[in-house]
Amino acid sequence: MQNRLTEEAFKQTISSPEKVTEGEPVIDFWEYVELIPEEDYQGHDCSEGIVENVYRMTGNHYEHVLINSNTEKVAMAIVIDLEATKVAGHFLLDLR
């Protein structure tokens, strides 16, 4: 089941982010991404599947994988729970 996070819930997963520059994904999250409802993208297109930014939260057990959209500074954030080794949810991150 896909879990669209509220802004508050998303912010609770952020703690001292450090950019991950090497390595393989902790889990295969693409099956989850394929099932995100189109309305959760709010008109932004992330279908190219380009990931340029991954952040590991050093203060908790989450990792954020940002899938670029066709809109600058907008990405679909996939939140991975590193302890449970599963996707915790997703959030459309708009930094404009």
C-alpha positions as CSV (number, residue, x, y, z in Angstrom):
1,M,0.0,0.0,0.0
2,Q,1.3,3.5,-0.9
3,N,1.5,5.9,2.0
4,R,1.4,9.6,1.0
5,L,3.0,11.4,4.0
6,T,1.7,14.7,5.3
7,E,4.1,17.6,5.4
8,E,4.3,17.1,9.2
9,A,5.0,13.4,8.9
10,F,7.6,14.0,6.3
11,K,9.4,16.6,8.4
12,Q,9.5,14.1,11.3
13,T,11.7,11.9,9.2
14,I,14.3,14.6,8.7
15,S,17.3,14.7,11.1
16,S,20.8,15.8,10.2
17,P,20.7,14.8,6.5
18,E,23.9,13.7,4.9
19,K,24.1,13.3,1.1
20,V,24.8,9.7,0.0
21,T,27.2,9.9,-3.0
22,E,28.1,6.2,-3.5
23,G,26.5,2.8,-3.1
24,E,23.5,0.8,-4.1
25,P,20.0,1.4,-2.8
26,V,19.2,-0.2,0.5
27,I,16.0,-1.7,-1.0
28,D,14.4,-1.8,-4.4
29,F,11.8,0.9,-4.1
30,W,10.8,1.1,-7.8
31,E,7.8,-1.2,-7.4
32,Y,6.5,1.1,-4.7
33,V,7.0,4.1,-7.0
34,E,5.1,2.4,-9.9
35,L,2.0,2.2,-7.6
36,I,2.0,5.9,-6.4
37,P,-1.3,7.4,-7.6
38,E,-1.0,9.9,-10.4
39,E,-2.7,12.6,-8.3
40,D,0.1,12.4,-5.7
41,Y,2.4,14.0,-8.3
42,Q,0.1,17.0,-8.5
43,G,0.8,17.5,-12.2
44,H,4.6,17.0,-12.0
45,D,6.2,14.3,-14.2
46,C,8.8,12.0,-12.5
47,S,8.4,9.3,-15.1
48,E,12.1,9.5,-16.3
49,G,13.1,8.0,-12.9
50,I,16.2,10.2,-12.5
51,V,17.6,10.1,-9.0
52,E,20.4,12.6,-8.3
53,N,20.0,13.1,-4.6
54,V,19.8,10.7,-1.7
55,Y,20.0,11.8,1.9
56,R,20.6,9.6,4.9
57,M,19.4,11.0,8.2
58,T,22.1,10.6,10.8
59,G,19.8,11.4,13.7
60,N,17.3,8.7,12.9
61,H,16.8,5.7,10.7
62,Y,15.5,7.2,7.5
63,E,16.8,7.7,4.0
64,H,15.2,10.1,1.4
65,V,15.5,9.2,-2.3
66,L,14.5,12.2,-4.4
67,I,13.2,11.3,-7.9
68,N,13.5,14.4,-10.1
69,S,10.4,15.8,-11.8
70,N,10.1,17.9,-15.0
71,T,9.8,21.0,-12.7
72,E,13.0,22.4,-11.3
73,K,13.2,22.0,-7.5
74,V,10.3,19.6,-7.3
75,A,10.9,15.9,-6.6
76,M,9.0,12.9,-5.3
77,A,10.7,11.9,-2.1
78,I,10.7,8.3,-1.3
79,V,11.2,7.8,2.5
80,I,12.9,4.5,3.4
81,D,12.8,3.1,6.9
82,L,16.3,1.7,7.3
83,E,15.5,-0.3,10.4
84,A,12.4,-2.0,8.9
85,T,14.1,-2.1,5.4
86,K,10.9,-0.9,3.7
87,V,9.4,2.2,2.2
88,A,7.8,4.3,4.9
89,G,6.0,6.6,2.4
90,H,6.3,9.3,-0.2
91,F,6.0,13.1,-0.3
92,L,6.0,15.5,-3.2
93,L,8.9,17.9,-2.2
94,D,8.5,21.4,-3.6
95,L,11.5,23.6,-2.8
96,R,10.4,26.5,-5.1
